[in-house]
Amino acid sequence: MRIMEVVLVTFNVVMLLWLVVRQQRPRQLLWGGLAVSAVLLVVEGWVEGWRWPLIPAYALTLAPLLALVLDHRRRTRAGQGGILRRGVRRIAALLSAFFYGTVTVAAPLLFPVFTFDEPAGPYGIGTVAYHWIDNTREETSALTAAGAKRELNVRIWYPASKDAKGARAPYVPDSKVYTEAFQQTQGLPHLFLTSLGQVRTHAIEHAVLSDAEAAYPVIIFSHGSGGFEGQNMFQVEQLVSHGYIVAGINHTYSSMASIFPDGRVALFHPVDGTGFGKEAFEKMDKLNEVWVNDVWFVLDQLEQLAAADPNRRFTGRIDMERIGMFGHSFGGATTAQMLLSDPRVRAGINMDGALYGERRIPTAGISKPFLMISADKSVAGPSAISDDQLAALGMTRGEVERYYEEVNARYAPVTAGGNYWLKLNDTSHMSFTDNFLISPILEWVQGTDARGTHRLVNEFMLDFFNHYLKGQPLQILNNAVGTHDDYILEKG
């Protein structure tokens, strides 16, 4: 809960308990409680914004007024009712107060305005958004007019002063659009998303780039299919606070939403890559090449900013000799493809992404630093597919087995050449995004610890990029190889 929410809920619940427990309630204290609660209600709404999980707490503002009415009625009926009846009423009142107080506290905890861990590095965070058009490529989506060029929204986060002043950037640029997009792509009920527009990041819009270093290494982030460029804010903020520039790409029509400067909205348009046949791999490999081309284009744009930024923010400040990349799911696959195809990308992390793409990792390995991170609950095989599911798909078990043979063949050389594969216990595919921060209910359903996983991922991620992009000694990776309580780390 946010600060004013905690104050309001605490005061109103304590007041409710006092009203129920105390038989003698001075009228001055009742009016005082009403006044204080009303002031807190107004201040909370003004400072933080009202939201539906606080409705039970808001309703308690009227509790002193109700107590005044009941006290008046009790005085007019003095002497009426036996001791037993009054005792039953008192017990009922206590139980009702306990239940209502529980609901009042639980609702905002179960449906919070979620926050991100405080960035641990020495830098503050600035951010700026770009809309770029690749005039060399036509948009391949069937939702656009013939001849339309590929458009991309890209957001850059960069090191700023810890004392930078300004408005904190929202987590999503348009809460209405993204609430509907989350429902469409993630299947989350609207109930979980009503506070999405109130979530704020630690980044300051258009803050001044820090002068602490002459230039900063840059890391590209590629989201998962149906995700968006800010879906891994838990990683982005920690990287930037430790002196990295991070550029998040919103892959148009493969992201949950792209909102263009003229107001157009491009929503997620899935490619039918489901099933277990050869055509499923071919479709996904072909789509992945679109994402690879997106990254190439963004790197070209970053080179132009580094050479001559029209706003003078990044001129000479982006170190294009130190480029890394990380991605989740389909973006993780794109990361592996970029390591195999673009010499500018020096190191990369794939978070739980099947290795789609037109290029295969050679038997000898990628030949660049690579860290694969996987969730133990994402792993499946042909035995997990029931006969009824096979019948519904119109496939044989042999076809499914050949599909998984291809999957395993692509994974086989991941650690070759001295690279790493980190497998985290008690995690699922979406553990590597911000999604489970939306509500602890999502964590409980999946049996995961979102913040614990995030901190572990960040430790390995920073150690990896600090070594391969900044030349710092490894602190964790080489010492952590083996089986542990929370993870297994393999090294080739």
C-alpha positions as CSV (number, residue, x, y, z in Angstrom):
1,M,0.0,0.0,0.0
2,R,1.0,3.6,-0.6
3,I,1.8,5.9,2.4
4,M,-1.5,7.7,2.6
5,E,-3.4,4.5,2.0
6,V,-1.6,3.0,5.0
7,V,-2.4,6.0,7.2
8,L,-6.1,6.0,6.2
9,V,-6.6,2.3,6.5
10,T,-4.8,2.1,9.9
11,F,-6.7,5.1,11.3
12,N,-10.1,3.8,10.1
13,V,-9.6,0.2,11.3
14,V,-8.4,1.3,14.7
15,M,-11.3,3.7,14.9
16,L,-13.7,0.8,14.0
17,L,-12.3,-1.4,16.7
18,W,-12.5,1.4,19.3
19,L,-16.2,2.0,18.3
20,V,-17.0,-1.6,18.8
21,V,-15.0,-2.2,22.0
22,R,-15.8,1.0,23.9
23,Q,-19.3,1.1,25.4
24,Q,-18.9,4.8,26.5
25,R,-18.0,6.9,23.5
26,P,-17.8,10.7,24.1
27,R,-19.6,12.6,21.4
28,Q,-16.6,14.9,21.0
29,L,-14.3,12.0,20.2
30,L,-16.9,10.6,17.7
31,W,-17.1,14.0,15.9
32,G,-13.3,14.2,16.1
33,G,-12.9,10.8,14.5
34,L,-15.3,11.7,11.8
35,A,-13.3,14.9,11.0
36,V,-9.9,13.3,11.0
37,S,-11.1,10.4,8.8
38,A,-12.7,12.8,6.4
39,V,-9.5,14.8,6.1
40,L,-7.5,11.7,5.5
41,L,-9.9,10.6,2.9
42,V,-9.7,13.9,1.0
43,V,-5.9,14.0,1.3
44,E,-5.4,10.4,0.1
45,G,-7.6,11.0,-2.9
46,W,-5.8,14.3,-3.8
47,V,-2.2,13.0,-3.2
48,E,-2.4,9.4,-4.5
49,G,-5.8,9.1,-6.2
50,W,-8.8,7.1,-5.0
51,R,-9.3,3.5,-6.2
52,W,-11.8,0.7,-5.7
53,P,-9.9,-1.6,-3.2
54,L,-10.1,1.3,-0.7
55,I,-13.9,1.5,-0.8
56,P,-14.3,-0.5,2.5
57,A,-11.8,2.0,4.1
58,Y,-13.5,5.0,2.6
59,A,-16.9,3.7,4.0
60,L,-15.4,3.6,7.5
61,T,-15.3,7.4,7.4
62,L,-19.0,7.3,8.2
63,A,-18.6,4.9,11.1
64,P,-18.5,7.7,13.8
65,L,-21.6,9.2,12.4
66,L,-23.3,5.8,12.5
67,A,-22.2,5.4,16.1
68,L,-23.7,8.8,17.0
69,V,-27.0,7.7,15.5
70,L,-26.9,4.3,17.3
71,D,-25.9,5.9,20.6
72,H,-28.9,8.3,20.3
73,R,-31.3,5.3,19.7
74,R,-29.8,3.4,22.6
75,R,-30.4,6.2,25.0
76,T,-34.0,6.5,23.9
77,R,-34.5,2.8,24.4
78,A,-32.6,2.7,27.8
79,G,-33.5,-0.3,29.8
80,Q,-35.0,-2.3,26.9
81,G,-33.7,-5.7,26.1
82,G,-32.2,-8.3,28.4
83,I,-28.6,-8.9,29.3
84,L,-28.4,-12.0,27.1
85,R,-29.8,-10.1,24.0
86,R,-27.3,-7.3,24.5
87,G,-24.5,-9.8,24.8
88,V,-25.4,-11.5,21.6
89,R,-25.6,-8.2,19.8
90,R,-22.1,-7.3,21.2
91,I,-20.6,-10.5,20.0
92,A,-22.2,-10.1,16.6
93,A,-20.8,-6.5,16.4
94,L,-17.3,-7.7,17.3
95,L,-17.4,-10.4,14.7
96,S,-18.7,-8.1,12.1
97,A,-16.0,-5.5,12.9
98,F,-13.3,-8.1,12.7
99,F,-14.6,-9.3,9.3
100,Y,-15.0,-5.8,7.9
101,G,-11.6,-4.8,9.2
102,T,-10.0,-7.8,7.6
103,V,-11.6,-7.0,4.2
104,T,-10.5,-3.3,4.6
105,V,-6.9,-4.3,5.1
106,A,-6.8,-7.2,2.6
107,A,-8.4,-5.5,-0.4
108,P,-5.6,-2.9,-1.1
109,L,-2.9,-5.5,-0.3
110,L,-4.4,-8.0,-2.8
111,F,-4.9,-5.3,-5.5
112,P,-2.1,-2.9,-4.9
113,V,-0.6,0.0,-6.8
114,F,2.5,-2.0,-7.2
115,T,6.0,-0.5,-6.9
116,F,9.5,-1.5,-8.0
117,D,12.5,-2.1,-5.7
118,E,14.6,1.0,-5.1
119,P,17.4,1.0,-7.7
120,A,20.6,-0.1,-5.9
121,G,23.2,1.7,-8.1
122,P,24.6,5.2,-7.7
123,Y,22.7,6.8,-10.5
124,G,19.2,8.2,-10.9
125,I,17.1,7.4,-13.9
126,G,16.0,9.5,-16.9
127,T,13.8,8.5,-19.7
128,V,12.8,9.6,-23.2
129,A,10.6,8.1,-25.9
130,Y,11.1,7.9,-29.6
131,H,9.0,7.0,-32.7
132,W,11.1,5.8,-35.6
133,I,10.1,4.8,-39.1
134,D,12.3,2.4,-41.1
135,N,11.8,3.6,-44.6
136,T,13.8,0.6,-46.0
137,R,11.1,-1.9,-44.9
138,E,7.5,-2.4,-45.5
139,E,5.2,-3.4,-42.7
140,T,4.3,-7.1,-43.1
141,S,1.2,-7.1,-40.9
142,A,-2.1,-7.6,-42.7
143,L,-3.6,-4.9,-40.6
144,T,-1.8,-2.1,-42.4
145,A,-2.2,-0.5,-45.8
146,A,-0.1,-1.8,-48.7
147,G,3.2,0.0,-48.8
148,A,3.1,1.2,-45.2
149,K,6.6,1.4,-43.6
150,R,7.7,-0.3,-40.4
151,E,7.1,2.0,-37.4
152,L,8.6,1.4,-34.0
153,N,8.2,3.0,-30.6
154,V,11.4,2.9,-28.6
155,R,11.9,4.1,-25.0
156,I,15.4,4.9,-23.7
157,W,16.3,4.9,-20.0
158,Y,19.6,6.5,-19.1
159,P,21.7,7.4,-16.0
160,A,20.8,10.7,-14.4
161,S,21.7,12.4,-11.1
162,K,20.2,11.0,-8.0
163,D,18.9,14.5,-7.3
164,A,17.1,14.9,-10.6
165,K,13.8,16.6,-10.2
166,G,10.6,16.1,-12.2
167,A,7.6,13.9,-12.8
168,R,8.1,10.2,-12.4
169,A,7.2,8.4,-15.6
170,P,4.2,6.2,-15.6
171,Y,4.6,2.5,-16.0
172,V,2.3,2.5,-19.1
173,P,1.7,5.6,-21.4
174,D,-2.1,5.2,-21.5
175,S,-3.9,3.2,-18.8
176,K,-7.1,2.7,-20.8
177,V,-5.3,1.2,-23.8
178,Y,-3.0,-0.9,-21.8
179,T,-5.7,-2.2,-19.4
180,E,-7.5,-3.6,-22.4
181,A,-4.3,-4.8,-23.9
182,F,-3.3,-6.7,-20.7
183,Q,-6.7,-8.3,-20.7
184,Q,-6.3,-9.4,-24.3
185,T,-2.7,-10.7,-24.2
186,Q,-2.3,-11.8,-20.6
187,G,-5.8,-12.9,-19.9
188,L,-5.9,-10.9,-16.6
189,P,-9.3,-9.9,-15.3
190,H,-10.1,-6.2,-15.3
191,L,-10.4,-6.3,-11.5
192,F,-6.6,-6.8,-11.3
193,L,-5.8,-3.9,-13.6
194,T,-7.9,-1.0,-12.4
195,S,-4.8,0.6,-10.7
196,L,-2.4,0.1,-13.6
197,G,-2.5,3.8,-14.5
198,Q,-1.4,4.8,-11.0
199,V,1.8,2.8,-11.1
200,R,4.9,5.0,-11.4
201,T,8.5,4.1,-12.2
202,H,11.7,5.7,-10.7
203,A,12.5,7.3,-14.0
204,I,12.2,11.1,-14.5
205,E,11.0,12.2,-17.9
206,H,13.7,14.1,-19.9
207,A,16.1,14.3,-16.9
208,V,19.7,15.5,-17.7
209,L,22.1,12.7,-18.6
210,S,24.6,12.3,-15.8
211,D,28.1,13.7,-16.4
212,A,29.7,11.1,-14.1
213,E,31.0,9.1,-17.0
214,A,32.1,10.3,-20.5
215,A,30.0,7.6,-22.2
216,Y,27.8,4.7,-21.1
217,P,27.4,1.2,-22.5
218,V,24.1,0.5,-24.1
219,I,21.8,-2.6,-23.7
220,I,18.9,-3.4,-25.9
221,F,15.8,-5.0,-24.4
222,S,13.3,-7.1,-26.5
223,H,10.0,-8.0,-24.8
224,G,8.1,-11.3,-25.2
225,S,5.3,-11.9,-27.7
226,G,2.3,-9.9,-26.5
227,G,4.5,-7.9,-24.1
228,F,5.8,-4.3,-24.3
229,E,9.0,-2.4,-24.0
230,G,8.5,-1.6,-20.3
231,Q,7.5,-5.1,-19.1
232,N,10.8,-5.8,-17.4
233,M,11.1,-2.6,-15.4
234,F,12.6,-4.5,-12.5
235,Q,15.7,-5.1,-14.6
236,V,15.8,-1.9,-16.6
237,E,15.9,0.3,-13.5
238,Q,18.7,-1.7,-11.8
239,L,20.8,-1.7,-15.0
240,V,20.4,2.1,-15.5
241,S,21.2,2.8,-11.9
242,H,24.5,1.0,-12.4
243,G,25.5,3.1,-15.3
244,Y,23.9,1.5,-18.4
245,I,21.7,3.1,-21.1
246,V,18.8,0.7,-21.9
247,A,16.8,0.9,-25.1
248,G,13.5,-1.0,-25.0
249,I,11.9,-1.8,-28.4
250,N,8.2,-2.1,-28.8
251,H,7.8,-4.6,-31.6
252,T,4.7,-3.3,-33.4
253,Y,1.8,-5.8,-33.8
254,S,3.8,-8.3,-31.7
255,S,3.6,-6.1,-28.6
256,M,0.4,-5.7,-26.6
257,A,0.0,-2.1,-27.8
258,S,1.9,0.6,-29.8
259,I,0.5,4.1,-29.4
260,F,1.8,6.4,-32.2
261,P,2.2,10.2,-31.9
262,D,-0.8,10.8,-34.1
263,G,-3.0,8.8,-31.8
264,R,-3.1,5.5,-33.8
265,V,-3.1,2.4,-31.7
266,A,-1.6,-0.9,-33.1
267,L,-2.7,-3.8,-30.9
268,F,-1.3,-7.3,-30.7
269,H,-1.9,-9.4,-33.8
270,P,-0.8,-12.9,-33.1
271,V,0.9,-15.1,-35.7
272,D,-0.5,-18.7,-35.8
273,G,2.6,-20.5,-34.6
274,T,0.8,-22.9,-32.4
275,G,0.9,-26.7,-32.6
276,F,3.8,-29.1,-32.8
277,G,4.3,-29.4,-36.6
278,K,7.2,-28.2,-38.7
279,E,5.1,-25.3,-39.9
280,A,4.9,-23.9,-36.4
281,F,8.7,-23.6,-36.2
282,E,8.8,-22.1,-39.7
283,K,6.3,-19.4,-38.9
284,M,7.9,-18.5,-35.7
285,D,11.4,-18.5,-37.3
286,K,10.1,-16.2,-40.0
287,L,8.5,-13.8,-37.5
288,N,11.6,-13.7,-35.5
289,E,13.5,-12.3,-38.5
290,V,11.2,-9.3,-38.4
291,W,12.3,-8.7,-34.8
292,V,15.9,-9.1,-35.7
293,N,15.5,-6.5,-38.4
294,D,13.9,-4.2,-35.8
295,V,16.9,-4.5,-33.6
296,W,19.3,-3.8,-36.4
297,F,17.3,-0.7,-37.3
298,V,17.3,0.5,-33.7
299,L,21.0,0.0,-33.4
300,D,21.4,2.1,-36.5
301,Q,19.3,4.8,-35.0
302,L,21.3,4.7,-31.8
303,E,24.5,5.2,-33.8
304,Q,23.0,8.3,-35.3
305,L,22.0,9.6,-31.8
306,A,25.5,8.9,-30.6
307,A,27.0,10.8,-33.5
308,A,24.6,13.8,-33.5
309,D,21.5,13.8,-31.3
310,P,19.2,16.7,-32.4
311,N,18.4,17.3,-28.7
312,R,22.2,17.0,-27.7
313,R,21.4,14.5,-25.0
314,F,23.2,11.5,-26.3
315,T,25.8,13.0,-28.7
316,G,29.1,11.3,-27.8
317,R,27.6,9.7,-24.8
318,I,26.5,6.3,-26.0
319,D,29.4,3.9,-26.2
320,M,28.5,1.9,-29.3
321,E,31.6,-0.3,-28.8
322,R,30.0,-1.8,-25.7
323,I,26.6,-3.1,-26.7
324,G,24.7,-5.9,-24.9
325,M,21.2,-7.3,-25.2
326,F,18.6,-9.2,-23.2
327,G,15.1,-10.3,-23.9
328,H,12.2,-12.4,-22.5
329,S,10.6,-15.3,-24.3
330,F,10.5,-14.4,-28.1
331,G,12.8,-11.4,-27.3
332,G,15.2,-13.8,-25.7
333,A,15.2,-15.8,-28.9
334,T,15.9,-12.5,-30.8
335,T,18.8,-11.9,-28.5
336,A,20.4,-15.2,-29.5
337,Q,19.8,-14.4,-33.1
338,M,21.5,-10.9,-32.7
339,L,24.5,-12.5,-31.2
340,L,24.8,-14.8,-34.1
341,S,24.2,-12.1,-36.8
342,D,25.4,-8.7,-35.7
343,P,29.0,-8.1,-34.6
344,R,27.9,-4.9,-32.7
345,V,26.2,-7.0,-30.0
346,R,28.9,-8.3,-27.7
347,A,27.0,-10.2,-25.0
348,G,23.4,-11.3,-24.4
349,I,20.9,-12.9,-22.0
350,N,17.9,-15.0,-23.1
351,M,15.2,-15.3,-20.4
352,D,13.1,-18.4,-20.9
353,G,12.9,-18.0,-24.7
354,A,12.6,-21.0,-27.0
355,L,15.4,-20.7,-29.6
356,Y,13.3,-19.6,-32.6
357,G,15.1,-18.0,-35.5
358,E,16.7,-18.8,-38.8
359,R,20.2,-19.2,-37.4
360,R,21.3,-22.2,-35.3
361,I,23.8,-22.0,-32.5
362,P,26.9,-23.9,-33.8
363,T,28.0,-27.0,-32.0
364,A,31.0,-25.1,-30.7
365,G,28.7,-22.4,-29.3
366,I,27.8,-18.8,-30.0
367,S,31.4,-17.6,-29.6
368,K,30.2,-14.6,-27.7
369,P,29.2,-14.4,-24.0
370,F,25.7,-15.8,-23.5
371,L,23.6,-16.5,-20.5
372,M,20.4,-18.6,-20.8
373,I,18.0,-18.3,-17.9
374,S,15.1,-20.8,-17.7
375,A,12.1,-21.4,-15.5
376,D,11.7,-24.9,-14.1
377,K,7.9,-24.7,-14.6
378,S,8.2,-23.8,-18.3
379,V,9.8,-27.1,-19.2
380,A,7.4,-29.6,-20.9
381,G,7.8,-32.6,-23.1
382,P,5.8,-35.0,-25.2
383,S,4.7,-36.9,-22.1
384,A,2.9,-33.8,-20.9
385,I,0.5,-33.9,-23.9
386,S,-2.5,-36.1,-23.3
387,D,-4.1,-38.3,-25.9
388,D,-7.2,-36.1,-25.9
389,Q,-5.1,-33.0,-26.5
390,L,-3.4,-34.8,-29.4
391,A,-6.7,-35.7,-30.9
392,A,-7.9,-32.1,-30.6
393,L,-4.8,-31.0,-32.4
394,G,-5.2,-33.6,-35.1
395,M,-1.6,-34.8,-34.5
396,T,0.2,-38.1,-33.6
397,R,2.5,-38.6,-30.7
398,G,5.3,-39.2,-33.1
399,E,4.9,-35.7,-34.6
400,V,5.0,-34.2,-31.1
401,E,8.1,-36.2,-30.2
402,R,9.8,-34.9,-33.4
403,Y,8.9,-31.4,-32.4
404,Y,10.6,-31.7,-29.1
405,E,13.6,-33.3,-30.7
406,E,14.0,-30.1,-32.6
407,V,13.5,-28.0,-29.5
408,N,16.2,-30.0,-27.6
409,A,18.6,-29.9,-30.6
410,R,18.4,-26.1,-30.6
411,Y,19.2,-26.0,-26.9
412,A,22.0,-28.5,-26.9
413,P,24.9,-26.1,-27.7
414,V,23.7,-23.3,-25.4
415,T,26.6,-23.6,-22.9
416,A,29.2,-24.7,-25.5
417,G,32.3,-22.5,-25.5
418,G,32.1,-21.6,-21.8
419,N,28.7,-20.0,-21.7
420,Y,26.1,-20.3,-18.9
421,W,22.6,-21.8,-18.3
422,L,20.8,-20.7,-15.2
423,K,17.7,-22.7,-14.2
424,L,15.6,-21.2,-11.4
425,N,13.6,-23.3,-9.1
426,D,9.9,-22.5,-8.4
427,T,9.5,-20.1,-11.3
428,S,7.3,-20.0,-14.4
429,H,7.5,-18.2,-17.7
430,M,6.1,-14.9,-16.5
431,S,8.4,-14.9,-13.4
432,F,10.9,-13.0,-15.7
433,T,8.6,-10.0,-16.2
434,D,6.8,-7.5,-13.9
435,N,3.5,-9.4,-14.2
436,F,3.4,-11.1,-10.9
437,L,3.8,-7.7,-9.1
438,I,0.3,-6.8,-10.2
439,S,-1.2,-8.9,-7.4
440,P,0.1,-11.4,-4.9
441,I,-2.8,-13.6,-6.0
442,L,-0.9,-14.2,-9.2
443,E,2.1,-15.3,-7.2
444,W,0.1,-17.7,-5.0
445,V,-1.6,-19.3,-8.0
446,Q,1.8,-19.9,-9.6
447,G,3.6,-20.8,-6.4
448,T,6.4,-18.3,-7.1
449,D,8.2,-15.5,-5.2
450,A,8.2,-12.6,-7.7
451,R,10.6,-10.2,-5.9
452,G,12.9,-13.0,-4.8
453,T,13.2,-14.1,-8.4
454,H,13.7,-10.6,-9.6
455,R,16.6,-10.0,-7.2
456,L,18.3,-13.2,-8.1
457,V,18.0,-12.5,-11.8
458,N,19.3,-9.0,-11.3
459,E,22.3,-10.3,-9.4
460,F,23.4,-12.6,-12.2
461,M,22.4,-10.1,-14.9
462,L,24.6,-7.3,-13.4
463,D,27.5,-9.7,-12.8
464,F,27.3,-10.8,-16.4
465,F,27.1,-7.4,-18.1
466,N,29.5,-5.7,-15.6
467,H,32.1,-8.3,-16.7
468,Y,31.5,-8.5,-20.4
469,L,30.7,-4.9,-21.1
470,K,32.7,-3.1,-18.4
471,G,35.5,-5.5,-17.8
472,Q,34.9,-5.9,-14.1
473,P,35.8,-9.2,-12.4
474,L,33.1,-11.8,-12.1
475,Q,31.6,-11.9,-8.6
476,I,29.0,-14.6,-8.9
477,L,28.9,-16.6,-12.1
478,N,32.1,-18.7,-11.9
479,N,31.6,-19.3,-8.1
480,A,27.9,-20.3,-8.4
481,V,28.3,-23.2,-10.9
482,G,26.5,-26.2,-9.6
483,T,23.2,-27.1,-7.8
484,H,21.8,-24.8,-5.1
485,D,18.6,-24.4,-3.2
486,D,17.2,-21.8,-5.5
487,Y,18.9,-22.6,-8.8
488,I,21.1,-24.8,-11.0
489,L,23.9,-23.0,-12.9
490,E,25.7,-24.9,-15.7
491,K,28.8,-23.7,-17.5
492,G,30.1,-25.2,-20.8
